[in-house]
């Protein structure tokens, strides 16, 4: 969570610096940010699925 927030903050600062420049911002500038966001979402989904499965297996055996 902290890593995701730090990455988001850095990406936001990078986007602001690009927007302040003379060159127009393109979709290619946003794509890496979106890819990292999708990766973090996938990691969170897998983590939640595993923790839920562990919790359910403990409830069955108890």
PDB file of N, H, CA, C and O in Angstrom:
ATOM      1  N   UNK A   1       0.828  -1.180   0.000  1.00  0.00           N
ATOM      2  CA  UNK A   1       0.000   0.000   0.000  1.00  0.00           C
ATOM      3  C   UNK A   1       0.881   1.256   0.000  1.00  0.00           C
ATOM      4  O   UNK A   1       0.620   2.205  -0.739  1.00  0.00           O
ATOM      5  N   UNK A   2       1.910   1.249   0.824  1.00  0.00           N
ATOM      6  H   UNK A   2       2.122   0.478   1.424  1.00  0.00           H
ATOM      7  CA  UNK A   2       2.810   2.393   0.884  1.00  0.00           C
ATOM      8  C   UNK A   2       3.557   2.542  -0.437  1.00  0.00           C
ATOM      9  O   UNK A   2       3.736   3.649  -0.945  1.00  0.00           O
ATOM     10  N   UNK A   3       3.988   1.411  -0.982  1.00  0.00           N
ATOM     11  H   UNK A   3       3.843   0.511  -0.569  1.00  0.00           H
ATOM     12  CA  UNK A   3       4.701   1.433  -2.266  1.00  0.00           C
ATOM     13  C   UNK A   3       3.801   1.990  -3.367  1.00  0.00           C
ATOM     14  O   UNK A   3       4.244   2.785  -4.197  1.00  0.00           O
ATOM     15  N   UNK A   4       2.563   1.578  -3.370  1.00  0.00           N
ATOM     16  H   UNK A   4       2.204   0.932  -2.696  1.00  0.00           H
ATOM     17  CA  UNK A   4       1.613   2.064  -4.370  1.00  0.00           C
ATOM     18  C   UNK A   4       1.384   3.569  -4.225  1.00  0.00           C
ATOM     19  O   UNK A   4       1.325   4.290  -5.220  1.00  0.00           O
ATOM     20  N   UNK A   5       1.258   4.033  -2.997  1.00  0.00           N
ATOM     21  H   UNK A   5       1.306   3.447  -2.188  1.00  0.00           H
ATOM     22  CA  UNK A   5       1.058   5.463  -2.765  1.00  0.00           C
ATOM     23  C   UNK A   5       2.265   6.292  -3.172  1.00  0.00           C
ATOM     24  O   UNK A   5       2.129   7.370  -3.751  1.00  0.00           O
ATOM     25  N   UNK A   6       3.447   5.772  -2.861  1.00  0.00           N
ATOM     26  H   UNK A   6       3.556   4.896  -2.391  1.00  0.00           H
ATOM     27  CA  UNK A   6       4.673   6.487  -3.238  1.00  0.00           C
ATOM     28  C   UNK A   6       4.806   6.549  -4.756  1.00  0.00           C
ATOM     29  O   UNK A   6       5.165   7.587  -5.312  1.00  0.00           O
ATOM     30  N   UNK A   7       4.518   5.447  -5.413  1.00  0.00           N
ATOM     31  H   UNK A   7       4.226   4.604  -4.961  1.00  0.00           H
ATOM     32  CA  UNK A   7       4.595   5.408  -6.879  1.00  0.00           C
ATOM     33  C   UNK A   7       3.574   6.360  -7.483  1.00  0.00           C
ATOM     34  O   UNK A   7       3.862   7.037  -8.470  1.00  0.00           O
ATOM     35  N   UNK A   8       2.408   6.415  -6.909  1.00  0.00           N
ATOM     36  H   UNK A   8       2.174   5.865  -6.108  1.00  0.00           H
ATOM     37  CA  UNK A   8       1.373   7.318  -7.412  1.00  0.00           C
ATOM     38  C   UNK A   8       1.785   8.778  -7.232  1.00  0.00           C
ATOM     39  O   UNK A   8       1.568   9.601  -8.122  1.00  0.00           O
ATOM     40  N   UNK A   9       2.376   9.095  -6.089  1.00  0.00           N
ATOM     41  H   UNK A   9       2.552   8.426  -5.366  1.00  0.00           H
ATOM     42  CA  UNK A   9       2.843  10.459  -5.851  1.00  0.00           C
ATOM     43  C   UNK A   9       3.940  10.871  -6.819  1.00  0.00           C
ATOM     44  O   UNK A   9       3.925  11.977  -7.358  1.00  0.00           O
ATOM     45  N   UNK A  10       4.894   9.965  -7.034  1.00  0.00           N
ATOM     46  H   UNK A  10       4.906   9.066  -6.596  1.00  0.00           H
ATOM     47  CA  UNK A  10       5.972  10.256  -7.990  1.00  0.00           C
ATOM     48  C   UNK A  10       5.423  10.420  -9.406  1.00  0.00           C
ATOM     49  O   UNK A  10       5.845  11.308 -10.145  1.00  0.00           O
ATOM     50  N   UNK A  11       4.487   9.563  -9.771  1.00  0.00           N
ATOM     51  H   UNK A  11       4.144   8.841  -9.170  1.00  0.00           H
ATOM     52  CA  UNK A  11       3.901   9.669 -11.103  1.00  0.00           C
ATOM     53  C   UNK A  11       3.129  10.978 -11.252  1.00  0.00           C
ATOM     54  O   UNK A  11       3.164  11.598 -12.314  1.00  0.00           O
ATOM     55  N   UNK A  12       2.438  11.398 -10.204  1.00  0.00           N
ATOM     56  H   UNK A  12       2.410  10.894  -9.341  1.00  0.00           H
ATOM     57  CA  UNK A  12       1.715  12.658 -10.245  1.00  0.00           C
ATOM     58  C   UNK A  12       2.648  13.848 -10.427  1.00  0.00           C
ATOM     59  O   UNK A  12       2.364  14.760 -11.204  1.00  0.00           O
ATOM     60  N   UNK A  13       3.764  13.829  -9.703  1.00  0.00           N
ATOM     61  H   UNK A  13       3.994  13.088  -9.072  1.00  0.00           H
ATOM     62  CA  UNK A  13       4.746  14.913  -9.867  1.00  0.00           C
ATOM     63  C   UNK A  13       5.322  14.906 -11.283  1.00  0.00           C
ATOM     64  O   UNK A  13       5.544  15.962 -11.875  1.00  0.00           O
ATOM     65  N   UNK A  14       5.561  13.715 -11.815  1.00  0.00           N
ATOM     66  H   UNK A  14       5.381  12.857 -11.333  1.00  0.00           H
ATOM     67  CA  UNK A  14       6.080  13.612 -13.178  1.00  0.00           C
ATOM     68  C   UNK A  14       5.054  14.155 -14.188  1.00  0.00           C
ATOM     69  O   UNK A  14       5.415  14.858 -15.131  1.00  0.00           O
ATOM     70  N   UNK A  15       3.782  13.820 -13.979  1.00  0.00           N
ATOM     71  H   UNK A  15       3.489  13.248 -13.213  1.00  0.00           H
ATOM     72  CA  UNK A  15       2.726  14.303 -14.878  1.00  0.00           C
ATOM     73  C   UNK A  15       2.636  15.830 -14.826  1.00  0.00           C
ATOM     74  O   UNK A  15       2.483  16.481 -15.860  1.00  0.00           O
ATOM     75  N   UNK A  16       2.729  16.396 -13.628  1.00  0.00           N
ATOM     76  H   UNK A  16       2.853  15.867 -12.789  1.00  0.00           H
ATOM     77  CA  UNK A  16       2.663  17.854 -13.501  1.00  0.00           C
ATOM     78  C   UNK A  16       3.841  18.522 -14.189  1.00  0.00           C
ATOM     79  O   UNK A  16       3.680  19.559 -14.833  1.00  0.00           O
ATOM     80  N   UNK A  17       5.027  17.935 -14.057  1.00  0.00           N
ATOM     81  H   UNK A  17       5.158  17.094 -13.533  1.00  0.00           H
ATOM     82  CA  UNK A  17       6.193  18.529 -14.708  1.00  0.00           C
ATOM     83  C   UNK A  17       6.076  18.432 -16.228  1.00  0.00           C
ATOM     84  O   UNK A  17       6.486  19.344 -16.946  1.00  0.00           O
ATOM     85  N   UNK A  18       5.513  17.320 -16.719  1.00  0.00           N
ATOM     86  H   UNK A  18       5.180  16.578 -16.137  1.00  0.00           H
ATOM     87  CA  UNK A  18       5.306  17.179 -18.170  1.00  0.00           C
ATOM     88  C   UNK A  18       4.250  18.171 -18.663  1.00  0.00           C
ATOM     89  O   UNK A  18       4.400  18.755 -19.736  1.00  0.00           O
ATOM     90  N   UNK A  19       3.189  18.362 -17.884  1.00  0.00           N
ATOM     91  H   UNK A  19       3.068  17.888 -17.012  1.00  0.00           H
ATOM     92  CA  UNK A  19       2.122  19.280 -18.285  1.00  0.00           C
ATOM     93  C   UNK A  19       2.603  20.726 -18.311  1.00  0.00           C
ATOM     94  O   UNK A  19       2.110  21.533 -19.099  1.00  0.00           O
ATOM     95  N   UNK A  20       3.560  21.053 -17.456  1.00  0.00           N
ATOM     96  H   UNK A  20       3.960  20.398 -16.815  1.00  0.00           H
ATOM     97  CA  UNK A  20       4.083  22.414 -17.408  1.00  0.00           C
ATOM     98  C   UNK A  20       5.052  22.696 -18.554  1.00  0.00           C
ATOM     99  O   UNK A  20       5.351  23.856 -18.838  1.00  0.00           O
ATOM    100  N   UNK A  21       5.542  21.652 -19.210  1.00  0.00           N
ATOM    101  H   UNK A  21       5.299  20.710 -18.979  1.00  0.00           H
ATOM    102  CA  UNK A  21       6.490  21.822 -20.308  1.00  0.00           C
ATOM    103  C   UNK A  21       5.815  22.252 -21.593  1.00  0.00           C
ATOM    104  O   UNK A  21       4.590  22.335 -21.669  1.00  0.00           O
ATOM    105  N   UNK A  22       6.620  22.524 -22.593  1.00  0.00           N
ATOM    106  H   UNK A  22       7.616  22.457 -22.531  1.00  0.00           H
ATOM    107  CA  UNK A  22       6.097  22.988 -23.876  1.00  0.00           C
ATOM    108  C   UNK A  22       5.546  21.846 -24.726  1.00  0.00           C
ATOM    109  O   UNK A  22       4.623  22.051 -25.514  1.00  0.00           O
ATOM    110  N   UNK A  23       6.108  20.635 -24.571  1.00  0.00           N
ATOM    111  H   UNK A  23       6.858  20.469 -23.931  1.00  0.00           H
ATOM    112  CA  UNK A  23       5.667  19.499 -25.388  1.00  0.00           C
ATOM    113  C   UNK A  23       4.310  18.993 -24.892  1.00  0.00           C
ATOM    114  O   UNK A  23       4.082  18.928 -23.684  1.00  0.00           O
ATOM    115  N   UNK A  24       3.416  18.639 -25.805  1.00  0.00           N
ATOM    116  H   UNK A  24       3.601  18.692 -26.786  1.00  0.00           H
ATOM    117  CA  UNK A  24       2.108  18.118 -25.385  1.00  0.00           C
ATOM    118  C   UNK A  24       2.245  16.741 -24.727  1.00  0.00           C
ATOM    119  O   UNK A  24       3.119  15.952 -25.085  1.00  0.00           O
ATOM    120  N   UNK A  25       1.381  16.476 -23.775  1.00  0.00           N
ATOM    121  H   UNK A  25       0.671  17.117 -23.483  1.00  0.00           H
ATOM    122  CA  UNK A  25       1.363  15.190 -23.083  1.00  0.00           C
ATOM    123  C   UNK A  25       0.584  14.204 -23.946  1.00  0.00           C
ATOM    124  O   UNK A  25      -0.494  14.521 -24.448  1.00  0.00           O
ATOM    125  N   UNK A  26       1.141  13.004 -24.112  1.00  0.00           N
ATOM    126  H   UNK A  26       2.017  12.746 -23.704  1.00  0.00           H
ATOM    127  CA  UNK A  26       0.482  12.005 -24.950  1.00  0.00           C
ATOM    128  C   UNK A  26       0.033  10.812 -24.116  1.00  0.00           C
ATOM    129  O   UNK A  26       0.347  10.708 -22.931  1.00  0.00           O
ATOM    130  N   UNK A  27      -0.692   9.932 -24.748  1.00  0.00           N
ATOM    131  H   UNK A  27      -0.947  10.016 -25.711  1.00  0.00           H
ATOM    132  CA  UNK A  27      -1.147   8.701 -24.099  1.00  0.00           C
ATOM    133  C   UNK A  27       0.037   7.839 -23.679  1.00  0.00           C
ATOM    134  O   UNK A  27      -0.036   7.146 -22.664  1.00  0.00           O
ATOM    135  N   UNK A  28       1.100   7.870 -24.428  1.00  0.00           N
ATOM    136  H   UNK A  28       1.159   8.433 -25.253  1.00  0.00           H
ATOM    137  CA  UNK A  28       2.289   7.080 -24.095  1.00  0.00           C
ATOM    138  C   UNK A  28       2.894   7.521 -22.768  1.00  0.00           C
ATOM    139  O   UNK A  28       3.578   6.732 -22.116  1.00  0.00           O
ATOM    140  N   UNK A  29       2.659   8.758 -22.354  1.00  0.00           N
ATOM    141  H   UNK A  29       2.103   9.399 -22.883  1.00  0.00           H
ATOM    142  CA  UNK A  29       3.162   9.227 -21.065  1.00  0.00           C
ATOM    143  C   UNK A  29       2.345   8.672 -19.901  1.00  0.00           C
ATOM    144  O   UNK A  29       2.860   8.527 -18.792  1.00  0.00           O
ATOM    145  N   UNK A  30       1.085   8.365 -20.149  1.00  0.00           N
ATOM    146  H   UNK A  30       0.667   8.483 -21.050  1.00  0.00           H
ATOM    147  CA  UNK A  30       0.184   7.881 -19.107  1.00  0.00           C
ATOM    148  C   UNK A  30       0.190   6.351 -19.010  1.00  0.00           C
ATOM    149  O   UNK A  30      -0.127   5.804 -17.954  1.00  0.00           O
ATOM    150  N   UNK A  31       0.540   5.663 -20.080  1.00  0.00           N
ATOM    151  H   UNK A  31       0.797   6.108 -20.938  1.00  0.00           H
ATOM    152  CA  UNK A  31       0.467   4.204 -20.133  1.00  0.00           C
ATOM    153  C   UNK A  31       1.276   3.504 -19.040  1.00  0.00           C
ATOM    154  O   UNK A  31       0.752   2.569 -18.434  1.00  0.00           O
ATOM    155  N   UNK A  32       2.520   3.898 -18.750  1.00  0.00           N
ATOM    156  H   UNK A  32       2.945   4.658 -19.242  1.00  0.00           H
ATOM    157  CA  UNK A  32       3.245   3.212 -17.670  1.00  0.00           C
ATOM    158  C   UNK A  32       2.565   3.365 -16.309  1.00  0.00           C
ATOM    159  O   UNK A  32       2.550   2.425 -15.514  1.00  0.00           O
ATOM    160  N   UNK A  33       2.013   4.523 -16.044  1.00  0.00           N
ATOM    161  H   UNK A  33       2.025   5.286 -16.690  1.00  0.00           H
ATOM    162  CA  UNK A  33       1.299   4.747 -14.782  1.00  0.00           C
ATOM    163  C   UNK A  33       0.103   3.804 -14.674  1.00  0.00           C
ATOM    164  O   UNK A  33      -0.130   3.207 -13.623  1.00  0.00           O
ATOM    165  N   UNK A  34      -0.650   3.672 -15.758  1.00  0.00           N
ATOM    166  H   UNK A  34      -0.461   4.157 -16.612  1.00  0.00           H
ATOM    167  CA  UNK A  34      -1.804   2.774 -15.766  1.00  0.00           C
ATOM    168  C   UNK A  34      -1.378   1.317 -15.608  1.00  0.00           C
ATOM    169  O   UNK A  34      -2.049   0.540 -14.929  1.00  0.00           O
ATOM    170  N   UNK A  35      -0.262   0.948 -16.234  1.00  0.00           N
ATOM    171  H   UNK A  35       0.284   1.579 -16.786  1.00  0.00           H
ATOM    172  CA  UNK A  35       0.225  -0.434 -16.135  1.00  0.00           C
ATOM    173  C   UNK A  35       0.626  -0.764 -14.694  1.00  0.00           C
ATOM    174  O   UNK A  35       0.294  -1.839 -14.194  1.00  0.00           O
ATOM    175  N   UNK A  36       1.330   0.140 -14.029  1.00  0.00           N
ATOM    176  H   UNK A  36       1.601   1.013 -14.435  1.00  0.00           H
ATOM    177  CA  UNK A  36       1.694  -0.103 -12.630  1.00  0.00           C
ATOM    178  C   UNK A  36       0.451  -0.174 -11.749  1.00  0.00           C
ATOM    179  O   UNK A  36       0.387  -0.993 -10.832  1.00  0.00           O
ATOM    180  N   UNK A  37      -0.523   0.667 -12.017  1.00  0.00           N
ATOM    181  H   UNK A  37      -0.471   1.332 -12.762  1.00  0.00           H
ATOM    182  CA  UNK A  37      -1.777   0.617 -11.252  1.00  0.00           C
ATOM    183  C   UNK A  37      -2.480  -0.717 -11.427  1.00  0.00           C
ATOM    184  O   UNK A  37      -2.995  -1.280 -10.462  1.00  0.00           O
ATOM    185  N   UNK A  38      -2.506  -1.224 -12.644  1.00  0.00           N
ATOM    186  H   UNK A  38      -2.087  -0.766 -13.428  1.00  0.00           H
ATOM    187  CA  UNK A  38      -3.115  -2.530 -12.901  1.00  0.00           C
ATOM    188  C   UNK A  38      -2.346  -3.633 -12.186  1.00  0.00           C
ATOM    189  O   UNK A  38      -2.947  -4.567 -11.655  1.00  0.00           O
ATOM    190  N   UNK A  39      -1.019  -3.530 -12.172  1.00  0.00           N
ATOM    191  H   UNK A  39      -0.530  -2.772 -12.603  1.00  0.00           H
ATOM    192  CA  UNK A  39      -0.198  -4.520 -11.483  1.00  0.00           C
ATOM    193  C   UNK A  39      -0.499  -4.518  -9.988  1.00  0.00           C
ATOM    194  O   UNK A  39      -0.682  -5.584  -9.400  1.00  0.00           O
ATOM    195  N   UNK A  40      -0.553  -3.355  -9.368  1.00  0.00           N
ATOM    196  H   UNK A  40      -0.405  -2.489  -9.846  1.00  0.00           H
ATOM    197  CA  UNK A  40      -0.852  -3.275  -7.939  1.00  0.00           C
ATOM    198  C   UNK A  40      -2.259  -3.790  -7.644  1.00  0.00           C
ATOM    199  O   UNK A  40      -2.478  -4.432  -6.617  1.00  0.00           O
ATOM    200  N   UNK A  41      -3.200  -3.520  -8.519  1.00  0.00           N
ATOM    201  H   UNK A  41      -3.022  -2.999  -9.353  1.00  0.00           H
ATOM    202  CA  UNK A  41      -4.562  -4.028  -8.354  1.00  0.00           C
ATOM    203  C   UNK A  41      -4.553  -5.555  -8.388  1.00  0.00           C
ATOM    204  O   UNK A  41      -5.206  -6.200  -7.568  1.00  0.00           O
ATOM    205  N   UNK A  42      -3.813  -6.133  -9.336  1.00  0.00           N
ATOM    206  H   UNK A  42      -3.283  -5.609 -10.002  1.00  0.00           H
ATOM    207  CA  UNK A  42      -3.726  -7.588  -9.444  1.00  0.00           C
ATOM    208  C   UNK A  42      -3.090  -8.197  -8.201  1.00  0.00           C
ATOM    209  O   UNK A  42      -3.575  -9.208  -7.693  1.00  0.00           O
ATOM    210  N   UNK A  43      -2.015  -7.600  -7.708  1.00  0.00           N
ATOM    211  H   UNK A  43      -1.621  -6.779  -8.121  1.00  0.00           H
ATOM    212  CA  UNK A  43      -1.360  -8.097  -6.493  1.00  0.00           C
ATOM    213  C   UNK A  43      -2.330  -8.045  -5.311  1.00  0.00           C
ATOM    214  O   UNK A  43      -2.388  -8.988  -4.521  1.00  0.00           O
ATOM    215  N   UNK A  44      -3.080  -6.969  -5.182  1.00  0.00           N
ATOM    216  H   UNK A  44      -3.032  -6.204  -5.824  1.00  0.00           H
ATOM    217  CA  UNK A  44      -4.055  -6.849  -4.094  1.00  0.00           C
ATOM    218  C   UNK A  44      -5.148  -7.896  -4.207  1.00  0.00           C
ATOM    219  O   UNK A  44      -5.542  -8.494  -3.205  1.00  0.00           O
ATOM    220  N   UNK A  45      -5.642  -8.125  -5.416  1.00  0.00           N
ATOM    221  H   UNK A  45      -5.322  -7.639  -6.230  1.00  0.00           H
ATOM    222  CA  UNK A  45      -6.695  -9.112  -5.623  1.00  0.00           C
ATOM    223  C   UNK A  45      -6.209 -10.514  -5.264  1.00  0.00           C
ATOM    224  O   UNK A  45      -6.932 -11.270  -4.615  1.00  0.00           O
ATOM    225  N   UNK A  46      -5.004 -10.862  -5.675  1.00  0.00           N
ATOM    226  H   UNK A  46      -4.417 -10.247  -6.202  1.00  0.00           H
ATOM    227  CA  UNK A  46      -4.454 -12.181  -5.354  1.00  0.00           C
ATOM    228  C   UNK A  46      -4.250 -12.313  -3.843  1.00  0.00           C
ATOM    229  O   UNK A  46      -4.566 -13.350  -3.260  1.00  0.00           O
ATOM    230  N   UNK A  47      -3.730 -11.276  -3.222  1.00  0.00           N
ATOM    231  H   UNK A  47      -3.473 -10.433  -3.696  1.00  0.00           H
ATOM    232  CA  UNK A  47      -3.498 -11.299  -1.779  1.00  0.00           C
ATOM    233  C   UNK A  47      -4.809 -11.475  -1.011  1.00  0.00           C
ATOM    234  O   UNK A  47      -4.876 -12.271  -0.074  1.00  0.00           O
ATOM    235  N   UNK A  48      -5.837 -10.746  -1.399  1.00  0.00           N
ATOM    236  H   UNK A  48      -5.782 -10.099  -2.160  1.00  0.00           H
ATOM    237  CA  UNK A  48      -7.132 -10.871  -0.731  1.00  0.00           C
ATOM    238  C   UNK A  48      -7.754 -12.244  -0.953  1.00  0.00           C
ATOM    239  O   UNK A  48      -8.371 -12.797  -0.043  1.00  0.00           O
ATOM    240  N   UNK A  49      -7.599 -12.795  -2.145  1.00  0.00           N
ATOM    241  H   UNK A  49      -7.098 -12.346  -2.884  1.00  0.00           H
ATOM    242  CA  UNK A  49      -8.131 -14.120  -2.441  1.00  0.00           C
ATOM    243  C   UNK A  49      -7.452 -15.183  -1.587  1.00  0.00           C
ATOM    244  O   UNK A  49      -8.116 -16.075  -1.060  1.00  0.00           O
ATOM    245  N   UNK A  50      -6.134 -15.091  -1.449  1.00  0.00           N
ATOM    246  H   UNK A  50      -5.595 -14.367  -1.877  1.00  0.00           H
ATOM    247  CA  UNK A  50      -5.386 -16.053  -0.643  1.00  0.00           C
ATOM    248  C   UNK A  50      -5.764 -15.930   0.837  1.00  0.00           C
ATOM    249  O   UNK A  50      -5.982 -16.938   1.509  1.00  0.00           O
ATOM    250  N   UNK A  51      -5.841 -14.708   1.337  1.00  0.00           N
ATOM    251  H   UNK A  51      -5.664 -13.889   0.791  1.00  0.00           H
ATOM    252  CA  UNK A  51      -6.182 -14.540   2.756  1.00  0.00           C
ATOM    253  C   UNK A  51      -7.608 -15.013   3.036  1.00  0.00           C
ATOM    254  O   UNK A  51      -7.871 -15.569   4.102  1.00  0.00           O
ATOM    255  N   UNK A  52      -8.522 -14.802   2.106  1.00  0.00           N
ATOM    256  H   UNK A  52      -8.308 -14.350   1.240  1.00  0.00           H
ATOM    257  CA  UNK A  52      -9.895 -15.283   2.275  1.00  0.00           C
ATOM    258  C   UNK A  52      -9.936 -16.804   2.274  1.00  0.00           C
ATOM    259  O   UNK A  52     -10.654 -17.403   3.075  1.00  0.00           O
ATOM    260  N   UNK A  53      -9.180 -17.434   1.390  1.00  0.00           N
ATOM    261  H   UNK A  53      -8.597 -16.948   0.739  1.00  0.00           H
ATOM    262  CA  UNK A  53      -9.143 -18.897   1.340  1.00  0.00           C
ATOM    263  C   UNK A  53      -8.565 -19.469   2.637  1.00  0.00           C
ATOM    264  O   UNK A  53      -9.060 -20.470   3.153  1.00  0.00           O
ATOM    265  N   UNK A  54      -7.526 -18.834   3.154  1.00  0.00           N
ATOM    266  H   UNK A  54      -7.124 -18.020   2.735  1.00  0.00           H
ATOM    267  CA  UNK A  54      -6.948 -19.292   4.429  1.00  0.00           C
ATOM    268  C   UNK A  54      -7.934 -19.127   5.572  1.00  0.00           C
ATOM    269  O   UNK A  54      -8.060 -20.007   6.424  1.00  0.00           O
ATOM    270  N   UNK A  55      -8.628 -18.005   5.591  1.00  0.00           N
ATOM    271  H   UNK A  55      -8.526 -17.290   4.899  1.00  0.00           H
ATOM    272  CA  UNK A  55      -9.617 -17.758   6.648  1.00  0.00           C
ATOM    273  C   UNK A  55     -10.738 -18.782   6.582  1.00  0.00           C
ATOM    274  O   UNK A  55     -11.178 -19.286   7.615  1.00  0.00           O
ATOM    275  N   UNK A  56     -11.203 -19.093   5.385  1.00  0.00           N
ATOM    276  H   UNK A  56     -10.846 -18.683   4.545  1.00  0.00           H
ATOM    277  CA  UNK A  56     -12.287 -20.067   5.224  1.00  0.00           C
ATOM    278  C   UNK A  56     -11.831 -21.466   5.615  1.00  0.00           C
ATOM    279  O   UNK A  56     -12.602 -22.215   6.216  1.00  0.00           O
ATOM    280  N   UNK A  57     -10.594 -21.834   5.287  1.00  0.00           N
ATOM    281  H   UNK A  57      -9.968 -21.226   4.799  1.00  0.00           H
ATOM    282  CA  UNK A  57     -10.122 -23.168   5.650  1.00  0.00           C
ATOM    283  C   UNK A  57      -9.961 -23.312   7.156  1.00  0.00           C
ATOM    284  O   UNK A  57     -10.178 -24.398   7.695  1.00  0.00           O
ATOM    285  N   UNK A  58      -9.583 -22.238   7.847  1.00  0.00           N
ATOM    286  H   UNK A  58      -9.407 -21.356   7.410  1.00  0.00           H
ATOM    287  CA  UNK A  58      -9.486 -22.283   9.307  1.00  0.00           C
ATOM    288  C   UNK A  58     -10.863 -22.405   9.928  1.00  0.00           C
ATOM    289  O   UNK A  58     -11.021 -23.085  10.942  1.00  0.00           O
ATOM    290  N   UNK A  59     -11.876 -21.754   9.336  1.00  0.00           N
ATOM    291  H   UNK A  59     -11.747 -21.202   8.513  1.00  0.00           H
ATOM    292  CA  UNK A  59     -13.230 -21.813   9.864  1.00  0.00           C
ATOM    293  C   UNK A  59     -13.812 -23.213   9.711  1.00  0.00           C
ATOM    294  O   UNK A  59     -14.582 -23.654  10.564  1.00  0.00           O
ATOM    295  N   UNK A  60     -13.463 -23.909   8.657  1.00  0.00           N
ATOM    296  H   UNK A  60     -12.837 -23.551   7.964  1.00  0.00           H
ATOM    297  CA  UNK A  60     -13.970 -25.257   8.412  1.00  0.00           C
ATOM    298  C   UNK A  60     -13.341 -26.248   9.387  1.00  0.00           C
ATOM    299  O   UNK A  60     -14.026 -27.141   9.886  1.00  0.00           O
ATOM    300  N   UNK A  61     -12.061 -26.105   9.660  1.00  0.00           N
ATOM    301  H   UNK A  61     -11.504 -25.380   9.255  1.00  0.00           H
ATOM    302  CA  UNK A  61     -11.370 -27.048  10.539  1.00  0.00           C
ATOM    303  C   UNK A  61     -11.635 -26.778  12.018  1.00  0.00           C
ATOM    304  O   UNK A  61     -11.401 -27.654  12.850  1.00  0.00           O
ATOM    305  N   UNK A  62     -12.114 -25.597  12.357  1.00  0.00           N
ATOM    306  H   UNK A  62     -12.304 -24.886  11.681  1.00  0.00           H
ATOM    307  CA  UNK A  62     -12.334 -25.267  13.765  1.00  0.00           C
ATOM    308  C   UNK A  62     -13.645 -25.778  14.293  1.00  0.00           C
ATOM    309  O   UNK A  62     -13.961 -25.571  15.464  1.00  0.00           O
TER     310      UNK A  62
END
